[in-house]
Amino acid sequence: ELKGIIIAMLKQQRDSVPFGPFCSAQIDLTTCAGRAWVTFSCSFVDVEFVFRRVTLGVRNMPGDHPADKVKDFIVEVTHEFFGSFMPQGYKLSDIFVAASVDQGGNVVNAWKLVEVAVQLCSAHRLSTSVHWGLGVNGSEGSTENASTCLNPQLREIVHRASSVVKYIRDSSNRRDKFAKVQQDLFEEDVLESGELGELRARHEVRWEGLALMFESLHRLKTPIQHFFESEAPEAECILSTVEWRVITEVASLLEEPCRITKRMQGGQDGQIGHNTVLLAELKAVLCGSMDEDGAGEAAVLINPIVWSSDMEPIETPITKLHPATQKMLSVIVSEMDKRNLGKATNEHEFVACLLDPRYKGEHYGVLDAETTYVEARTSLSGIVSNFVDQVHARDEAIANAERAERNAEAAAAEAASARAAVHAVGAGSPTADEPVAPPPKRPKSMMAARKEARLKKQSKGEVWDRH
């Protein structure tokens, strides 16, 4: 029953967009409880301008996941939901404008095999850029292979920070002692809110887990230091003053990427145009603000070393940050540029940005290059021209169909008139050459039949018994 409702909804969307693709697709491969799963969904804006998203299939996909195998799944599910109302011989590009995917090469290649445009997920690309900036992506290197880590100094601090969280969280006894330290330090606040601060593990949340870990360390710096002073003064994971400084800087600078990632992955800002604006502005924030005339030293906002609920961030020149933090900023911005974040680079992004009202007047550096702007206008003009051509073709087809229907009605009326004329001639007086048909015999009455029977008996000499 639910499947029928979804198919009816998709057919209604197809009828509202009578030519060209009418929805977009999303597909994701993930692992849950040690098993591989693939999820396929589609989304569209209906005739009421309401954004809709429906899940078409969730399947277990054991073994390897080459592009051909993923492609077969895509084709099978598409035919299951769209095949009943699409014309024979349809292509997937007749249904899907584009497919949003992560950065997995097998999924990207699967959509290319069915000739559907690919739109790489902005949240995935931003998360990857941040991880390169933090130094957690890439290898540390060995005697055989060179290091591919872009920020080894911060990578070490990330490991040290993770060890602090692990040391406290992995023991129920130490967790209880840490809670007691918080109660002693923040007795009034704890009694008022009824909550204790919780350290966040780096893998607790998929994408922004590291940012949340740094935020919790910065927020709970004072009780963490008191805990190690009173309960574990000899622990190897005690952080130095420099490491706490870096943690504070990183936690402050990752607030904005974390916030934007949440908005994009939660569907709050799923529009390409809005995402491009957010990411372009994020790069500007990470590069540091300057004076209105472009003078002065680039600066960023950093929270105070000691966290408090009413703290205000401090404008800090980038050159005053720790070298590991400066490296993080430069790597993140460089990786975002490498992955075309905050820039319109394909036809769908061009059109989305030009049609988005947020781009009126100011283009936020997204389409500011003359060649890019001209290319975007050309793409939009081509789409509009194609749309108009299809409208004209549809109108002409409708006119031809109506003309053919009128001709058929006229021919049917003419044939009916001819038959009527022939019938009128057949119902008139016969000509001289035609034989005159005898008049039909009237049926005998009962009296005539009795009289005829009596005469027959009399002719045979039979006595007629009148009674």
Buried (B, 14 or more C-beta within 10 A) or exposed (E): EEEEEBBEBBBEBBEEBEEEBBBBBBBBBEEEEEEBBBBBBBBBBEEEEEEBEBEBBEEEBEEEBEBEBBBEBBBEBBEEBBEEBBEEEBEBBBBBBBBBBBEBEBBBBBBBBBEBBBBBBBBBBBBBBBBBBBBBBBEEEEEEEEEEBBBBBBBBBBEBBBBBBBBBBEEEEBBEBBBBBBBEBBEEBBEEEEEBBBBBBBEBBEBBBBBBBBBBBBBBBBBBBBBBEEBBEEBEBBBEEEBBBBBBBBBBBBBBBBBBBBBBBEEEBBBBBBBBBBBBBBBBBBBBBEEEEEEEEEBBBBBEBEBEEEEEEEEBEBEEBBEBBBBBBBBBBBBBEEBBBBBBBBBBBBBBBBEBEBBEEEBBBBBEEEEBBEBBEEBBEEBEEEEEEEEEEEEEEEEEEEEEEEEEEEEEEEEEEEEEEEEEEEEEEEEEEEEEEEEEEEEEEEEEEEEEEEEEEEEEEEEEEEE
